[in-house]
Amino acid sequence: MEIELKENERIDDLEFKGLKIIQNTKGFCFGIDAVLLSDFSKNIKKNAKVLDLGTGTGIISILLCGKTNLEKIIGVEVQKEVADMAKRSSKLNNLENKFEIINENIINLDKIYERNSFDVIVTNPPYKKENTGIVNEDEKKLISRHEVLAKLEDYIKVSNKLLKDKGEFYMVHRPERLVDIISHMRQYKIEPKEIRFVCSHINESPKLVLIKGVKNAKPFLKVKEDLYIYKKDGNYTEEIYKIYNKKIK
């Protein structure tokens, strides 16, 4: 299918079921965190209606379309140009009937969708609090990495409103924000059920945390075994190769 590419854009092959994605080399390109979240949330039930908060270029939604039997996934992206890329990626993969993109701030979603209308919510939100860390001058990257237009609490608050009873919530974030994440989840009745830490190497502190919650569930938290990205020789671990659908070296 012929898809118009704009300046600095390229098409990347996701090497999974023929799926591809449009990215801007000067913008914020997806990382391993998005790929790991798509794998962590791949057991969502058949015909689920899913919401992807802060979809970016649509990487998580596109991978979930390939990995699950979901009925519909709606990706929400506040940046107009990035949302446009996601729309063209949806079209590129012939997913227009399955993957819909809306250009909107997540804090306005309760005015657009009815309460309790989604089975699953996935999100890879900005990791850094506003005015913390090294501030990237590029506005697109700033919005992608820092809580400029929506805070961590906003992502969890809107998830409480839009998830069905016993609906599932999946997030990838930084371990240093874990107390905030769990505190807000409890505040908004999304009970943490599974946590998995992601480490670059064995004997290193985790760099990411994957967390699953269930709306209005009873308390019981399972901490899964750590996920390691690299072996001693610098190659990916077997599990990472499996997640990326690549042959083990």
N, C-alpha and C positions, 0 to 999 in steps of 0.2 A: 504494500500500500504506500502510495506517495504521500509523505507528510512534509509540510514546509518547515524547514529549520531556520531559525533566526541567528543573528550574529553570536558567535562563541558557543553555539549549541552543537551537540553531538548525540548520536544514538549509541547507547551501550547495550551489548548483548548480555542478558542476565544468566545465560547458559542454563536455563531451566524452562523446559516445555516451550522453547522458542520465544519466550517473553523478552521484551526489550524496553528500554526507558530512555527518554530524552533528558539530557542534563546540560547545564550551562557551565562551561569550564571556568568562568569568572564568578560563578555563584557558589551556593552551598550544595555540594554533592553528597549523596547519601554515604553512610559509613557502615561498618560491621554491626553497629548497634541496631539499625533498622532491620538488617537481615536476621539477627538473632531474635528480635522481637517477633518477626513473622514466623519463625520456627517455634518459639515459645508458645505462641497463640494458635498453632495450626490445628489443634484438636477441637476447635469450635464446632458446634453441632451443624448438621445438614440443614440447608435452607435458612440459615441465620441471617438476620438483618444486622449489619455491622456499621459502626461509625468510626472513622479514623480521624482523630483530632490532631490538626497540624500535619496534614498529609505531606506537605512539601511537594516534591515532584511525583509523589504517588507510589514510592517504592514498596511500602508495606502493603498497601491495598493491592497492587499488581501481583506481588508474591502470594498474598492470601487467596487471590482469585485462582492461582495455579495450584496451591497446596490444599485447598479446602473445597467443600461443596456449598459454600455460602450462596444465598440467594441474591443479596445486594450489599454493596459496600459504598458508603458515601464518605468521600474524603473532603475535609474542611481545610481550606488554606487561605490565610488572610492576605497574602501578597499576590496581587493580580497577575503579575508576569509568571510567577511560579505556578499558580493555579492553572494558567493557560498551558504551561508545559505539561502539567499532569493531564489536562484534558486531551492534549494531542497524543500523549503516551497511551491513554485509554483507547483512543481511536486507532493508534498504531497497532495495538494488540487485539483489536476487534472486541473490546470489552465495554462498549458504550452502554449495553443493556445491563451490565453487572456492576460497573465501577463508574459512579457519578461524582463529579467534583463541584463544590460550591465555593465561591470566593467570599469568605465571611470571617469575622472574628468569632472564635469559639464562645465568647461570653454572650453572644446574641442568639445562640442556638435554641434556647428555650422559648424564644419568640417565634421560631420557625417550625420547630417540630413539637409534637405533643409529648407530654410526659410519658414515661414508661413505654417508649416506642422502639427501643433497640435491644437486641439480644446480647450484643457484645460491643464493647468499646475498646479500641486499641489506641495507644498514643506514645509518641516519642517527642516529648515537649522540649522546649529550650531548657538547658541544664543550669544556666547561671542566673543568679539573681541580678536584677537591674543594677547597674553601676558597680559591679564587682568583676574582678579578674581583668584580663587584658581586653580592652574594648576594641573590636575590629571596626575600622572606619566605614567599611562597606555596609550600607544600610540593610541589604538583603541578608548578609551573614550575621549582622547584629541582631536582627529580628529572629533569625533561626536559632541563635545560640543564647540569647539573653531574654529574660522575662520582661520585654518591653511592652507588648500589647496585651499579654495575659499572664497571670501568675500561676504558679504550681497549684495553688488552692482553686483557681478558676477551673482548671482542667478536671479536678476531682469533683468540685461542686456541680458542674454541668453534667458530669457523668452520673451523679446521683439522680438528677432530674430526668435524664433521658433513658437510663437503663430500666428494663423491666425488673420486676421482683425476681431475685436469684440470677439476674443478668451478670455477665462476666466482664471484668475490667482488667486489661493488660497494659503494663507500662514498662518502659526501659528508662533508667535514669542513672545518676551518679550515687555511689554509696554514701557520700557525705550528706546527701539530702534525705536519707532513709527515714530518719526520725520525723522530719517534716511530712514525708509522704504518708507514713503510717498514721501519724496524728490526724492529718486531714482525711484520710480514708475512714478512720473510726468516726470522726466528726460528721461525715456525710454518709454514714451507714453502709460503707463498702468495706466488708471485712477482709483483711489480708489472709489469703489461704496458702499461697506458695511464694517462696522467695528463692532466687538462684543468683549467686554472685558469679561474675565473669572476671577472670584474671588473665593477664597477658601470658604469664609464665607461672610454673609451680613455685611456691614459696614467695610469691609476690602478693601485695595487697590487691584486692579487687578494684577494677577500674569502672565496672558497670554493675548494675543490679537489675534483674528482671523480677517483676512482681505481679502476681495475679490476685485479684480480689473478687468477691461475690457480694452483690447487693443484698442486704438484710440476711446474711448467712450467720450461722452460729460460729463463735470463736474456735478456731483450730488452725494453727499455722505450721506448715511443713517447710523446712529449710532443705532444699535439694542440694546434691553434691555440687561443688564448684565446677564451673565450665572453664577449661583452659584453652586459650587460643593457639599458643605456639608450643612446640616441643623444644628440647634443648638445642637441636640442630637448626632452629629457625623456621622450619616448615610448620604448616598448620597441623594441629592434632587431628586424629581420625574423626572425631566428632565434628570439628569445623569443616573438614573436607566433605563429610556427609551432609551437613547443613547447606553447604554451597553446591552440593550435587557434583562434586569433582572427584576424580580418581586420586587415591592416596599415592603420594610420591614415596 
